[in-house]
């Protein structure tokens, strides 16, 4: 099962769990009313308010963090394109006989980097393409080092070429770490727990009504479920509906300019 399907299944399960939690809360309230016809406990509004305030704060925190990381990943794609483009332009500083081989390596390297993110749901294929890209990094670096040691290579040229290559290589590590950067699982566990508790309180609060009012309960469960799904989708922008694939266009355009 793909990660996007897992997210949909989880969201559906959360929606059903919220409805069930609301129903449990209503039944608890009805049982309380059967024992004490005077009504539910008084003064519990402050506790409920604190719980819903904490739920809102946690949703805002996780949503803002996920959106921020989503934008950071988009910006890193542009940063990598700029780094590769700068290093590629500085190939002109190398000896003329080295330039064709270096440009060919750059083209293969960019193809490998694009392929790394083509099938994010296939870790085996992704690992293979990462290995290919790392091997090409080594070839590019070794060729640049050997060219910079030649007599006709002026020191200022090497001082421009090598840092550009170093930045091009370093950005791949930054992107890899950005992909793995997510909130601790405890945050999501707490979020789901507060959602269920909130649904329980909603059901408990509607228990004085003789007939079930499903409209508000369904809307409450639906909004919380969709919000949770969007947060998860933003955290994994290669697998769901909200994706950063459009940002890859800058790398594709760069590859076209190398042909």
ChimeraX attribute file (.defattr): number of C-alpha atoms within 10 A of each C-alpha:
attribute: neighborCount
match mode: 1-to-1
recipient: residues
	/A:1	6
	/A:2	11
	/A:3	15
	/A:4	18
	/A:5	12
	/A:6	12
	/A:7	19
	/A:8	17
	/A:9	13
	/A:10	15
	/A:11	21
	/A:12	16
	/A:13	13
	/A:14	22
	/A:15	22
	/A:16	16
	/A:17	18
	/A:18	28
	/A:19	22
	/A:20	17
	/A:21	23
	/A:22	29
	/A:23	23
	/A:24	17
	/A:25	23
	/A:26	24
	/A:27	17
	/A:28	17
	/A:29	22
	/A:30	23
	/A:31	13
	/A:32	18
	/A:33	16
	/A:34	11
	/A:35	9
	/A:36	11
	/A:37	11
	/A:38	9
	/A:39	14
	/A:40	16
	/A:41	11
	/A:42	6
	/A:43	8
	/A:44	9
	/A:45	11
	/A:46	9
	/A:47	10
	/A:48	16
	/A:49	12
	/A:50	11
	/A:51	17
	/A:52	17
	/A:53	12
	/A:54	14
	/A:55	20
	/A:56	14
	/A:57	12
	/A:58	17
	/A:59	21
	/A:60	13
	/A:61	12
	/A:62	20
	/A:63	19
	/A:64	14
	/A:65	16
	/A:66	23
	/A:67	16
	/A:68	13
	/A:69	20
	/A:70	21
	/A:71	12
	/A:72	14
	/A:73	20
	/A:74	18
	/A:75	15
	/A:76	17
	/A:77	21
	/A:78	16
	/A:79	17
	/A:80	22
	/A:81	23
	/A:82	17
	/A:83	19
	/A:84	24
	/A:85	19
	/A:86	17
	/A:87	21
	/A:88	21
	/A:89	13
	/A:90	18
	/A:91	20
	/A:92	16
	/A:93	18
	/A:94	21
	/A:95	17
	/A:96	10
	/A:97	9
	/A:98	16
	/A:99	19
	/A:100	13
	/A:101	12
	/A:102	20
	/A:103	18
	/A:104	13
	/A:105	17
	/A:106	23
	/A:107	17
	/A:108	16
	/A:109	23
	/A:110	20
	/A:111	17
	/A:112	21
	/A:113	19
	/A:114	18
	/A:115	18
	/A:116	21
	/A:117	17
	/A:118	15
	/A:119	14
	/A:120	18
	/A:121	15
	/A:122	12
	/A:123	11
	/A:124	11
	/A:125	16
	/A:126	19
	/A:127	13
	/A:128	14
	/A:129	21
	/A:130	18
	/A:131	14
	/A:132	18
	/A:133	23
	/A:134	17
	/A:135	13
	/A:136	18
	/A:137	19
	/A:138	12
	/A:139	16
	/A:140	19
	/A:141	17
	/A:142	12
	/A:143	17
	/A:144	21
	/A:145	14
	/A:146	10
	/A:147	19
	/A:148	22
	/A:149	12
	/A:150	11
	/A:151	9
	/A:152	10
	/A:153	14
	/A:154	14
	/A:155	12
	/A:156	10
	/A:157	15
	/A:158	19
	/A:159	11
	/A:160	15
	/A:161	23
	/A:162	17
	/A:163	12
	/A:164	20
	/A:165	20
	/A:166	14
	/A:167	17
	/A:168	22
	/A:169	19
	/A:170	13
	/A:171	18
	/A:172	18
	/A:173	11
	/A:174	13
	/A:175	19
	/A:176	11
	/A:177	11
	/A:178	15
	/A:179	17
	/A:180	10
	/A:181	13
	/A:182	15
	/A:183	12
	/A:184	8
	/A:185	9
	/A:186	9
	/A:187	14
	/A:188	17
	/A:189	11
	/A:190	13
	/A:191	20
	/A:192	19
	/A:193	13
	/A:194	19
	/A:195	27
	/A:196	22
	/A:197	20
	/A:198	24
	/A:199	27
	/A:200	23
	/A:201	23
	/A:202	21
	/A:203	29
	/A:204	22
	/A:205	18
	/A:206	22
	/A:207	25
	/A:208	17
	/A:209	10
	/A:210	8
	/A:211	8
	/A:212	14
	/A:213	12
	/A:214	14
	/A:215	8
	/A:216	13
	/A:217	18
	/A:218	17
	/A:219	11
	/A:220	19
	/A:221	24
	/A:222	19
	/A:223	12
	/A:224	23
	/A:225	24
	/A:226	16
	/A:227	15
	/A:228	23
	/A:229	21
	/A:230	20
	/A:231	21
	/A:232	22
	/A:233	23
	/A:234	25
	/A:235	26
	/A:236	25
	/A:237	21
	/A:238	20
	/A:239	20
	/A:240	20
	/A:241	13
	/A:242	16
	/A:243	16
	/A:244	19
	/A:245	14
	/A:246	8
	/A:247	15
	/A:248	16
	/A:249	15
	/A:250	16
	/A:251	21
	/A:252	14
	/A:253	11
	/A:254	18
	/A:255	20
	/A:256	10
	/A:257	10
	/A:258	14
	/A:259	8
